Amino acid sequence: MFYGPNVLFAFMGAAGVLVIILSLMAIPHYKIIQSEDETWRARIQRKLDQADLQITAWEFVKTSVLLGILLGAGAFILTGALAAAPLGILIGFFGYYTFLEDRRDKRRREYQEALLDVVNILQESFSARNSLSMALTTVAEHAPDVARADFVEIAKQLSLGENLETVLTQVAERRRDMIFDRLVEALVANQRAGGQQLGPVLAALRESVMGLAAGRRRIATAQSRIRWEARIVCSAPFVFLIMLRQTAPDLQEPFLASFYGQIAVVLVGVMSAAAYYIMNRLGARATAPLESAGVSA
């Protein structure tokens, strides 16, 4: 009679233990807090732009709601538990937001690693031509795809006669990437100093970017096994409910139809989803690129 509740609460306890263990194993990481206030729509749109998702913030919200409704309906059909429907809606909505953050972090890591190639191209082109504007034009032609659009825009604005410092600062404000900011500051400082000492500055920046990328790859490799284990553990309660409904419906249905059964489903779902979200975000902080507060004056 009490087999079903005992198993469900056991999974709840396991999910809580998972949160504690993964929190202790996570590597702390500190981000620069943005200085200006933003609306929720502006924050989402900035993340969409950084993730290279060509949709608006409002389209993102509508898609999240639709996914939530579909997941809620699927959860109710598969488990037969009424409480699974609103729980599925919440998980579907916030799951898409988690996907956005993961994709944004991945694209920003790719962008920062692409800046290593950008620095190499700048070094070679500047050494050969001794012209920063020509070097930036070369970067616009040969930079990796993930970073090329920014430098195409820079080269285009310079060809129209715009000021170098203004153009670089505008792109940096939109990109909000710490490594790109350091590159902009180096280029601006070199321009103000006469434009002849760029080589040593780029060499130092190149070593910094290489070290950052190598460290991030080592951390990501170490975390991959933990992430897969967390996915299996956090999804286990839902898989168990579906299997139990197919193999022993007489054991499951009376409990899930009761008030305590509905409460158990909600608690299991919330704890499993929260455990995975916390683990995922704590793990991402160890490898996430730093978001800059802006180019220093």
RAUR-V747440 format. One record per run of one state. SS is the DSSP state (H for helix, E for strand, L for the rest). FROM is the first residue (numbers start at 1). TO is the last residue. Records with the same first field share a line. If there is no record, write none. Layout:
SS: FROM-TO, FROM-TO
This chain:
L: 1-2, 26-39, 51-56, 80-82, 130-131, 143-144, 160-163, 176-176, 193-197, 248-248, 257-258, 288-290, 292-297
H: 3-25, 40-50, 57-79, 83-129, 132-142, 145-159, 164-175, 178-192, 198-247, 249-256, 259-287
E: 177-177, 291-291
